[in-house]
Each structure stands twice: as C-alpha cells, then as structure tokens.
C-alpha cells in the first residue's frame, strides 16, 4: 500500500533554535491537498532505555526530578545516545553511570517513538539481566535515586497513575508480556 496520499513535502525551512542538545526546526511544507503550512519540530539524537531485572525478579528503577514537569518521576534507567555511538554500548554505559550495575545478558527489545507529533526522538529499549552491583558514576548535575520494585508493584503503579513516564509504562508492559510468555525474546 502506498503512503503517497498522506505524505507532506518540505518546501523550505530553517533552524529556529540550536540549544546544543535539542534543535528546533521550523519548515514550510506542502500538504497532500496542495496547501502550504508550517511544521515546528525538535531534532533529538535518540536515547536508550534499560529494563534491568535482578536475579530474584525485582526490577531496578530510578526516581529523578524532571524540571519541565516540576516533579519526581519513577523511571527505567535511560540516557542520550552520543553521536556515532552504538546503541548497545550506550545502554551499557548508561546503566553503569546511573545505577552502578553491569549486566551479563542483554536483549534488544524494540524502538519506540515517544513524541511523534513534534519530535524525531527514538528510544531503543534493552532488557538487562544477570546484574552485578557496582558504584554509580553520575554525570555532573545528575541526581538519581535507585530502588527496586516487583513487576506487580509496577503494574499497580501504572494503573494508579504513579508511573506516568511513557518509556517506563511501555517497558513495564514488555516485562509483563515476557513474564506471561505472550512475547518471546528475539
């Protein structure tokens, strides 16, 4: 099936803001019906998300203050992919930096796009097992509190609205599908 009848075509555009990490673009586009409109969007380098499962089945999580929403969120460990960085290498680096843990077993799960209306950000989800504790190496200005929870607790927190971070909700559902053997690892 062709998507040509849905495609928008760039006419011209410019970088509206260059923040170093995020770049905001403003383009003029031709819509499928021939009309011209504007599109504003954020370019993001992408990130990894780690679903770290301890040998006893508990899940390693973080609590972190997120400035735009002015609150502390429960999240899976995650971090930005550096330019040219291999995604799995980034996941391994971020797990150590944020939690101190390393993992003996890694599985790529999926790619998600969490803000498709205004950003090209993609998140690469990895399952990490066989965890070995170590010392965290947080980046300057990064403040994270690690803790563990059961999958059932996490599912309850998602349902109750205590976990609202989309990457953590999706990761929780992945873990539940894997536990139920509804989905298999590739």
TIKOL-185108 format. One record per residue (C-alpha): residue in three letters; x, y, z. Coordinates in steps of 0.25 Angstrom, whole numbers, padded with zeros to 4 digits, always signed. Layout:
! TIKOL-185108
alaXYZ
...
***
This chain:
! TIKOL-185108
unk+0000+0000+0000
unk+0005+0014-0004
unk+0006+0025+0006
unk+0007+0036-0004
unk-0007+0041-0002
unk-0002+0044+0013
unk+0012+0050+0011
unk+0016+0064+0013
unk+0027+0070+0005
unk+0037+0081+0011
unk+0037+0094+0003
unk+0048+0101+0011
unk+0051+0102+0026
unk+0061+0107+0036
unk+0067+0104+0049
unk+0059+0113+0059
unk+0067+0109+0072
unk+0080+0102+0074
unk+0081+0098+0088
unk+0093+0089+0087
unk+0085+0077+0091
unk+0072+0080+0085
unk+0070+0087+0072
unk+0056+0093+0068
unk+0053+0094+0053
unk+0042+0102+0046
unk+0039+0097+0032
unk+0028+0100+0022
unk+0022+0088+0016
unk+0012+0085+0005
unk+0001+0076+0010
unk-0005+0065+0002
unk-0016+0074-0003
unk-0006+0084-0008
unk-0008+0094+0003
unk+0004+0100+0010
unk+0006+0100+0025
unk+0017+0101+0035
unk+0023+0090+0044
unk+0031+0092+0056
unk+0039+0080+0062
unk+0050+0076+0071
unk+0062+0068+0066
unk+0067+0059+0077
unk+0079+0050+0076
unk+0071+0038+0082
unk+0073+0030+0095
unk+0074+0016+0101
unk+0065+0011+0112
unk+0069-0001+0120
unk+0060-0011+0127
unk+0069-0016+0138
unk+0064-0029+0144
unk+0071-0035+0156
unk+0073-0050+0158
unk+0061-0050+0168
unk+0052-0044+0158
unk+0051-0030+0164
unk+0053-0018+0155
unk+0063-0007+0157
unk+0057+0007+0155
unk+0061+0021+0158
unk+0054+0033+0164
unk+0058+0046+0157
unk+0053+0061+0157
unk+0049+0065+0143
unk+0049+0080+0142
unk+0039+0083+0131
unk+0028+0076+0139
unk+0034+0080+0153
unk+0033+0067+0159
unk+0040+0054+0163
unk+0037+0042+0153
unk+0039+0027+0154
unk+0047+0023+0142
unk+0055+0012+0136
unk+0070+0016+0134
unk+0072+0023+0121
unk+0081+0033+0114
unk+0084+0040+0101
unk+0092+0033+0090
unk+0104+0041+0087
unk+0107+0044+0072
unk+0112+0031+0065
unk+0111+0023+0078
unk+0106+0008+0077
unk+0092+0007+0083
unk+0096-0005+0092
unk+0109+0001+0096
unk+0101+0013+0100
unk+0091+0005+0108
unk+0103-0002+0116
unk+0109+0012+0119
unk+0097+0018+0124
unk+0093+0006+0133
unk+0107+0007+0140
unk+0107+0022+0140
unk+0093+0023+0146
unk+0092+0011+0155
unk+0106+0005+0156
unk+0101-0008+0151
unk+0106-0016+0139
unk+0099-0028+0133
unk+0104-0041+0127
unk+0092-0042+0118
unk+0086-0032+0108
unk+0074-0033+0099
unk+0069-0023+0089
unk+0054-0021+0090
unk+0049-0010+0081
unk+0049+0004+0077
unk+0039+0014+0081
unk+0036+0028+0077
unk+0030+0035+0089
unk+0026+0049+0083
unk+0023+0047+0068
unk+0015+0060+0066
unk+0027+0069+0070
unk+0040+0061+0071
unk+0048+0051+0063
unk+0053+0045+0077
unk+0054+0030+0077
unk+0057+0021+0089
unk+0064+0008+0088
unk+0059-0002+0099
unk+0068-0013+0104
unk+0066-0024+0115
unk+0078-0025+0124
unk+0079-0038+0133
unk+0090-0044+0141
unk+0092-0031+0148
unk+0105-0029+0156
unk+0105-0017+0166
unk+0116-0006+0166
unk+0117+0008+0168
unk+0109+0019+0160
unk+0117+0029+0152
unk+0106+0040+0151
unk+0109+0051+0141
unk+0111+0065+0147
unk+0098+0071+0151
unk+0091+0058+0151
unk+0083+0053+0163
unk+0077+0040+0163
unk+0071+0031+0174
unk+0071+0016+0171
unk+0062+0006+0177
unk+0055-0008+0173
unk+0041-0012+0171
unk+0033-0024+0167
unk+0027-0025+0153
unk+0013-0026+0160
unk+0016-0013+0168
unk+0020-0006+0155
unk+0007-0010+0148
unk-0001-0005+0160
unk+0007+0008+0160
unk+0004+0009+0145
unk-0011+0007+0147
unk-0011+0016+0159
unk-0004+0027+0151
unk+0008+0027+0160
unk+0017+0023+0148
unk+0013+0033+0136
unk+0026+0033+0129
unk+0023+0027+0115
unk+0036+0019+0113
unk+0034+0013+0127
unk+0020+0009+0124
unk+0024+0003+0111
unk+0035-0005+0117
unk+0026-0010+0129
unk+0017-0015+0119
unk+0028-0022+0111
unk+0033-0029+0124
unk+0019-0033+0127
unk+0017-0039+0113
unk+0031-0046+0114
unk+0027-0052+0128
unk+0014-0057+0123
unk+0021-0063+0111
unk+0012-0056+0102
unk+0024-0050+0095
unk+0038-0057+0093
unk+0052-0050+0092
unk+0058-0050+0078
***
